[in-house]
Amino acid sequence: MILPPNFTLLQVAPALETGGVEQTALDVAAAVFASGGRALVASSGGRLERALVDLGGEAVRMPVQSKNPLVVAANALRLKALIRREGVSLIHARSRAPAFSAQWAARAAGIPFVATYAGAYSAGSGLKRWYNGVMTRGDLVIANSNFTRDHLIAEHRVAPDKVVAIPRGIDLDAFDPAAVAPERVAALRRDWGLDARPVLLLAARLTRWKGHGLLLEALSRSRAAGGGDVTVVFAGDDQGRTGYRAELEAQVLRLGLSDRVRLVGHCADMPAAYLAADLAAAPSLQPEAFGRTAVEPQAMGRPVLAADHGATRETMVDGRTGWLVPPGDAAAWAGALDRALAAGPGAWRRMGDEGRVRVRALFSVEAMTRATLEAYVRLLASRASAAE
């Protein structure tokens, strides 16, 4: 991808911890650096800062995660100064709170403002709709799926030609079964205390809407009916939600599932984690705007049980790469779990193979970053033409 001379991108994200928004910011930063540009990311910091620098990006710390109006205003001034000092060509906001500061700074500095609308944000009031709408007030809006694009156009009445759908990309070099040494898989299985029983992995931060409690209820129902011969692993950080983690632990005890459930916390080696499992789960109670939890396991050849709403309908094929299940319905999830376990290893391999082929064709990080950089170039060219 050929970028304009002296191109400098500034992305703004609340933090650089784990998550799809953060990983996409790193992927785009790496692509800009590889194409000869500079890539800055302003955030409050986090465990992915080191990875950003290793990929050629530059980390800038400021409290952009804050929703305090005074801090937001101060951040706008900080971003404006950063834009001027570093010769930033374009600013890209990846979350709502930082977007207010980023939009003001972009306007003040006279550079384009891009925002990624990365979720079907709920809006119970006009004020909340206005707050969410900051992500649509840029020169260009990137939606991370067709589902998200349709949602934001309907919700905010945005002109369709202002919105481009660019699905998130998966690092297919990292998420490649052939690239994972057996020792990595064995180490995780040992650390997690797994045995010969099939393993169902839910890889998601511990937050209520990801559906951990629903999956526990489904497992309990399956076991009560004589099934449920599976170990369920929850791999994800509670990110300070210690109360929710305690709820899950109490639910495990109440349902008598202590011998079948592992809460293992943050996992730094997700490719090996998927190979340590036989199946994956994505039981989100709210529609996923993209949902790496359903895409990454397919890249690793693992079938997925996923909630039948949101962008999961784009990233999966029911009955071929996994099973789509009515969201929030514990009885339906118990039945789907029984069907998945009854299908057996042969069917899992066939479905996993089809999922791998489909993910490689549609959801590579290269396709995502190429489309993003092309969108930047078109926007800059359009601005330059309008100024002539």
N, C-alpha and C positions, 0 to 999 in steps of 0.2 A: 504494500500500500504506500503510495507517494503522498506524504504530508506537505503542506506549505512550508516554505523556509522558516526556520526559527519557531516552529510550532511548539507551544507550551500549553499543556492541558492542566487544569486545576479541578480535581474532583473533591467533593465535600461530603463526608459521611460522619455520622455521630461518633462512631468508634471503629477500631479495627480489631474486633474480636472475631469469633467464629460466625459464619452465616453466609447466605447466598449474596446479599447486597455487598458485603465486604469482599467476598471472593471475586465477584464480578469487577469490583473496582480494581483489585490487583491484576486481574486478567487484562483489563483495558490498559492499565498503566504499563504492563509488560509489552503489550502490542505497540503502544506509542513509542516506547524506548527502542524497541526492535526496528521501528520504522524511521528512526532518526530524530524523534522529538523528545521533549522533556515531559515528565509526568509527575505532578505534585498531587498529594492527597492530604487535605486538611481534616483532622479528626482529633478526638480527645485521647487517642492512643489505643494500645491494646496489643495482644499477643501476635497479631499479623504484621505489625510494623517492621519487624526484622525481615519477614518474607518480602514485603514491599521493596525494601532497600536492596535485597538480594536480586530482585527482578529488574532493577534499574530505576525504580521509582524513588521519590523523595517524600519523606514524611514531614508534615508540619503540624505541630500540636497547638490546638486552641479549643476552648470549651464549646464547640459547635453542637454538642449533644443537648445543651440547655434549652429549655422552653421559656425561661425567664425573659420577659420583654427587654429588660435592661441589658442582659447578657447578649440577647439576639442583636440589639442595636450596636453593642460594642463589637460583636463578631463581624457585623457588616463593615465597620470601619477597619477592622483588622484585615478582612479579606480584600477590601479596596486597596489598602496599602500593599498587601502581598501581590495583588494583580499588577500594580504599577511597578513594584520593585523587581519582580521576576519576569515581566513582559508576557503575562498570561494571554493566550489567544482566545480561550473559551473556558467557561466554567460549567461544570456538570454536577448538579445536586442529586444525591442518591437517597435522601430522606427528607421528611417534611420540615422538621424544626430547623435544620441547617439551610433549607431552601429559601426561607425568608431572608436570611442574611446574604445568601449567595445571589438571590435575585436583585436585591438592592445594590450590592457591590458591582454586579455586572452592568446594571443600568448606569451607575455612577461612573464606571470606567469605560463605558461604551463598547463592551464586548458581548458576544452572544451568550445567552443563558439556556442551558439544556437541563432537563430534569427527567429522571427515570421514575415512572409510576410503577412501583413494584408490588402492589398489593391491592386487593379489592377493599379499600379502606371503608369502614362503616361510617355512616353519617346520620346520627339520630336527631340532628338539629341543623338549622341553617348556619349557625356558627361553626359547627364541625365540618359542614360541607365546604364552607369558605376556607377553613384551615387546610382541609385536604386538597382544595383546589389550587394551592400554591404550586403544586407539581404540574399543573396544566398551564401556567402563566408564562412559560418560557417561550423562546423562539422555536423550540422543537421539543416534543414530548416523546420519549421512548417508552413503549409498553413492553413488558417482558413476556407477553404471550398474546395471542389473539383474544383470549378470554378477557385479559386486562384491558386491551384496546377497546373492545366493545363496551366494557363496563364504564370506562372513564369518558368515552364519547357520550354515552347515554346519561351518565351522572352529572357531567359538567358541561354538556352541550358544546364540546370542543369541535372545531372544524376538522373533519377526518383527514384532510391533507396535511394537517399539522402534527399528526400522530403516526409514528412508525412502530410496527411490532418487530422486536428483535428478541427472540427467545434466548434465555441464558444458555451459556455453553458449558460443557463438561470437559475437563482436561483428560482427553482420551489417552494421553501418554501415562498419566498417573493411574487412571481408572481403566487399566488393561490387565486382565487376569494373568497374561504371560509375563507381566513386569513385576509380579509380586512373588517374592521368594517364599517357599513353603514354611521357612522358619518364622517369618512374620505372622503367618496365620496360626501356626502352632503356639506361638508365644501368647497371642490373644486368647485362644481357646483355653490355654492353661491358666492365664490370669483371670479369666471369667468363670472358671470352674465348669466348663462344658464337658458333656459326656457324649455317648453315641446317639442320644435322642436328637431328632431334627431341631434346628434352631431357626426362630423367627426374629429378625432384627428390626427394631424401630429406631432409626437414627435421627434424632431431632432434639433440640433444646427442650428442657423440661418447662413447658408452658401449657396451660390447660387446653388450649384449642388444638394442640397437636394430637389429642385423642388417646393419650396413654391410659386414662381411666376407662375409656370405652373398650380398649383392647383387653384390659384386665377382666372386665365384665364378660366379654365374649369368651375369653379363655375359661373363666369359671363356668359359664353355661355349657361349653363344650365338654369340659371334664365331668360335669354333673350328668351328662348324657352318655358317658362312657368313652368320650374322645379326648381331644386336647393333649395327645402325647407329644408335647413339644416344649422346648425351653424358649421363653421370650426374653430378649435382651433389650433394655432401654439404654442406648448410648447417646448421651447428650449432657451438656452442662446445665445446671439449674440457674446459672447467671444471677445468683442471689435470691432466687425464688425458693428459699429453704422451706417455707411453709407448704408449698405445693409438693415438693419432694417428700416431706413428712406425710402429707395426705396419701401419696402413692404408696409409701411404705406401710401405712396403716391399712390401706385397702388390700394390699398383698396379704397381710396377716389376717385380716377379716375374712377374706375369701379362701384362705388356706392354700395359697399359691407360693409359699416361700421356697419350695423345692423346684419351682418352675420359672421363676422370674429373677432376673439379675438387673440391678440398677448400677451401671458401671461408670457413670460420669462421662466426662469429655474423653473422646478417643482421637488421638492424633494420627492414626493410621486407618482411615476409612476404607481404602481399597482392600486391605487385609481383613477389616471387619466384615465386609460383605462376603468375602470368600470363607470366612469362619462360619457364616450362616448358610442356610439352605433356601430361605425365603426372606423377603423384606415386607415391611408393613408401612403404610402411609395413611393412617385413619383420621386425618385432619377433620375437625368439626366444622371449620369454615373453609370456603373454597380457596385452594392454593392458586396464587397468581402465576406460579410456574411449578415449583415443587421439586427441588433437587432430591428430596427423600424418595421420590418415585423414579427419577431418571438415573441417578448414580448406580443403584443396584442393578438396573437393567444393563448399564454399561459393563458391569462385572458379571453378567450372565445369570442374574438372580431374578426369578419371577416376583411380582409385587402384588400384594393385596392393598388396594387403594380406594379411598372414598370417591364415589362417582359424582364429582362436581368439579367446577373450576377448570384449570388448565390441565388437570390430570387426564381429562378426556382427550387432550391433544397429545400428551406424552406417552399414553399407554393404549394398547389395543386389547379390549376385553376378550378373554378366552385364548389369546395368542401370546401376549407378553406378561399376562397376569390376570387378576380378577378385579373388576370394578364392583364396589359394594355400596349399598345405600348408606349415605353418611348418617352417623349418629344412632344407628339401629343395632343395638347389641345382639339381638337375635339373628339378624342378617349377617353380622360379622362372625358369630359363632358358626353359622352354616357355611359361610365362605371359608373359614378356617378349616372346618372338617373336609370340605371339598378339596382344598389345596393339599392337605396332608394325605388324603386318599389318592390324589393324582400320582404321587410317588416320584422317585428320583428320575425316572426316564422322562416323564412329562416335564419335570422341572428343567431338565437339560434342554429339551426341545424349545420350551418357552424362553428360557434364558438365552439360547442362541439367537432366536428371532429378535428378542429385545436388544441384544448387543448390536445386531446389524442395523436395526432401526435408529438407535441412538447415535451410532457412528455416522449415519446418513443425515440426520436432522439436527443434532444438538451438540456439535463440536464447539469447543472454545474458539477455534480458528474462525468458524463461520460467524460466531457472535462478535468477535472483535473486528473482523473485517467489515461487517455490516455497520458497526458502531463508528469506526473511523471513516467509512464512506459517508455516513450521515454528517459527521463533523465537517468533512471537506465540502460537501454540498451546501451546508449552511453557511460556511465562511465565504464560499464563492457567491452565493445568493446575496449575502450582506455587501460584498464588494461591488457586485453589479448594481445593487440598489443605490450605492453611494456615488456612482459615476454620473 
